[in-house]
Amino acid sequence: MDKLIVSLTIFVSVLFIGIVKQYIQYIIIRRNSREDENTLYLDSEIPNASALVFANKIIIYGKLGSLSEFAILHESYHLKQKKLALIQLAAVALFSALLPFSLFSLLGIYFSYVLTNWKIEKDADLYAFSRGGKYEARYKRPKSRLARLIAWLLDTHPPDYIRISEEYRRKNIYYLFIKDIIS
C-alpha cells in the first residue's frame, strides 16, 4: 500500500510539474515580449519557435518575419495536440512512479519521452507540409552510425536529413530510425 501511495504521488507530481512549468515559462516570457492572440514575439538573434501547449501559446523568437512559414505551421499544430502531450506526460509520469530509481529506469523514462516525441513532431511536420510549408535542412547526414544515433536520441525532433526526405512523409518514424542507424 505504501508503494502505491508513493507511486501515485510521483505520478501526480510529474504531471503537475509538467503543466505548471509551461505556465511559469509563459508568465516569464510574456513580460519581455509582444503578444497577439495566441502568439508571443520575443526578440532574439536566432530565429526559432516553440509551443506552450498547456498555455495555448506559440513563442516566436527572432526578428519579425525571420521565421519560416513551416516553423509557424509546425508549432501551431502542437497547440492542437493537447491530448497527445498529456498522454506523453502521463506516460513519463507513470514510468517514473512504477520503475525503481536507477540509471536504467532513468534511461527508460528518457527514451519513452523521446520516442513519443518523434511521433508528435512528425505529425506537426506533416501538418505543415500539407499546408504548403517547405522545410529547409540545416544539417547533413553524418557518415558515422554513432553520430546518427546520437542525432536521433539527443534531439526531440527527427534529424533534418530525415525530415526533408520524401520517405519521411510516407513511412513510420520508428522504421526510419532503425533504417537510418543500420544503413
matplotlib code that plots the C-alpha trace (Angstrom):
import matplotlib.pyplot as plt

x = [0.0, 2.9, 4.5, 1.2, 0.8, 4.4, 3.8, 0.6, 2.3, 5.2, 2.7, 0.6, 3.8, 5.3, 2.0, 1.6, 5.2, 5.0, 1.9, 2.8, 6.3, 4.7, 2.6, 5.6, 7.6, 4.7, 4.5, 8.2, 8.4, 5.2, 7.0, 9.6, 7.5, 4.7, 1.6, -1.0, -3.9, -2.1, 1.4, 4.2, 7.0, 10.4, 13.5, 16.4, 19.4, 18.5, 15.0, 13.1, 9.7, 8.2, 4.7, 3.5, 0.7, -0.9, -0.8, -2.1, 0.6, 3.3, 6.5, 8.3, 12.0, 13.9, 13.1, 9.6, 9.4, 12.7, 10.9, 9.8, 6.1, 6.8, 8.0, 4.9, 2.6, 4.5, 4.2, 0.6, -0.3, 1.3, -1.5, -4.0, -2.1, -3.0, -4.3, -1.1, 1.1, -0.9, -0.6, 3.2, 3.4, 1.3, 3.5, 6.6, 5.0, 3.7, 7.2, 8.7, 6.2, 6.4, 10.1, 12.6, 15.0, 18.1, 20.2, 18.3, 14.9, 16.0, 17.2, 13.9, 11.9, 14.0, 13.7, 9.9, 9.8, 11.9, 10.1, 6.7, 8.0, 9.2, 5.6, 4.3, 6.9, 6.3, 2.5, 3.3, 5.7, 3.1, 0.5, 3.0, 3.8, 0.1, -0.4, 2.4, 5.2, 8.7, 11.3, 14.9, 17.6, 20.4, 22.5, 23.7, 23.5, 26.6, 28.6, 29.1, 26.4, 27.2, 26.8, 23.4, 22.3, 23.3, 21.5, 18.3, 18.5, 19.6, 17.0, 13.3, 12.8, 13.9, 17.2, 17.0, 18.2, 15.3, 12.7, 13.5, 13.2, 10.1, 10.2, 9.6, 6.1, 5.1, 6.9, 6.7, 9.1, 10.4, 11.1, 13.1, 15.1, 16.1, 16.8, 19.0, 21.0, 21.5, 22.4]
y = [0.0, 2.4, 1.8, 2.6, 5.9, 6.8, 5.9, 7.9, 10.9, 10.8, 10.3, 13.4, 15.4, 14.8, 15.7, 18.8, 20.0, 19.4, 21.6, 24.3, 24.6, 25.8, 28.4, 29.7, 29.8, 31.7, 34.3, 34.9, 35.3, 37.4, 40.2, 40.7, 40.1, 41.4, 39.3, 38.8, 36.4, 33.1, 34.2, 35.8, 37.6, 37.8, 39.5, 37.1, 36.8, 33.2, 32.6, 29.8, 28.9, 26.8, 25.9, 26.1, 23.5, 23.8, 27.6, 27.6, 29.9, 29.9, 31.7, 33.2, 34.1, 36.4, 39.4, 39.8, 37.8, 35.9, 32.6, 30.3, 29.6, 25.9, 26.6, 28.6, 26.0, 23.2, 25.0, 25.9, 22.2, 21.5, 23.6, 21.1, 18.2, 18.7, 15.1, 13.7, 15.9, 15.0, 11.2, 11.7, 13.5, 10.8, 8.0, 9.6, 10.2, 6.6, 5.2, 7.5, 6.2, 2.5, 1.9, 1.6, 4.5, 3.5, 4.6, 2.0, 3.4, 7.0, 6.0, 4.1, 7.2, 9.5, 7.1, 6.8, 10.6, 10.8, 8.0, 9.5, 13.0, 11.8, 10.8, 14.2, 16.1, 14.1, 14.8, 18.5, 18.3, 16.5, 19.2, 21.9, 20.0, 19.6, 23.4, 24.0, 24.6, 23.8, 22.5, 23.6, 21.3, 22.8, 19.7, 16.9, 13.2, 12.1, 9.3, 7.6, 5.4, 6.5, 10.2, 9.4, 7.5, 10.5, 12.9, 10.9, 10.3, 13.8, 15.8, 15.8, 16.2, 13.7, 14.8, 17.4, 15.0, 12.7, 15.5, 16.7, 13.2, 12.1, 8.8, 10.8, 11.6, 8.0, 5.7, 5.1, 7.2, 4.2, 2.3, 5.3, 5.4, 1.8, 2.0, 5.1, 3.5, 0.2, 1.6]
z = [0.0, 0.8, -2.6, -4.3, -2.4, -3.3, -7.0, -7.1, -5.5, -8.0, -10.9, -9.9, -9.1, -12.5, -14.3, -12.1, -12.7, -16.4, -16.8, -14.2, -15.8, -19.1, -17.4, -15.5, -18.7, -20.3, -17.5, -17.5, -21.4, -21.5, -19.6, -22.3, -25.4, -27.6, -27.7, -30.4, -29.8, -29.1, -30.2, -28.2, -30.1, -28.4, -29.8, -30.4, -32.7, -33.6, -35.1, -33.6, -32.3, -29.6, -28.5, -24.9, -25.4, -22.0, -22.0, -25.6, -26.8, -29.5, -28.8, -31.8, -31.2, -33.6, -35.7, -37.2, -40.4, -39.8, -39.1, -41.9, -42.6, -42.0, -38.4, -37.6, -39.1, -37.2, -33.9, -34.4, -34.9, -31.5, -29.9, -31.4, -29.8, -26.2, -25.7, -27.1, -25.0, -21.9, -22.8, -23.2, -19.9, -18.2, -19.7, -18.4, -15.0, -14.9, -15.7, -13.1, -10.5, -11.3, -12.0, -9.2, -9.1, -11.1, -14.1, -16.2, -15.2, -15.9, -19.4, -19.9, -18.9, -21.2, -24.2, -23.7, -23.8, -26.9, -28.8, -28.2, -29.1, -32.5, -33.3, -32.0, -34.1, -37.2, -37.0, -36.7, -39.7, -41.8, -40.9, -42.0, -45.3, -46.0, -45.7, -48.3, -45.8, -47.0, -44.6, -45.0, -43.6, -41.7, -41.1, -43.5, -42.6, -40.6, -42.1, -38.7, -37.3, -33.8, -34.8, -36.4, -33.3, -31.1, -33.5, -33.1, -29.3, -28.2, -30.0, -29.6, -33.4, -36.0, -37.7, -40.5, -43.2, -42.4, -42.2, -45.8, -47.4, -49.2, -47.4, -44.1, -45.3, -46.1, -43.6, -39.9, -37.9, -35.9, -39.2, -40.4, -37.2, -37.5, -41.2, -40.7, -37.9, -39.7, -43.1]

ax = plt.figure().add_subplot(projection="3d")
ax.plot(x, y, z, "-o")
ax.set_aspect("equal")
plt.show()
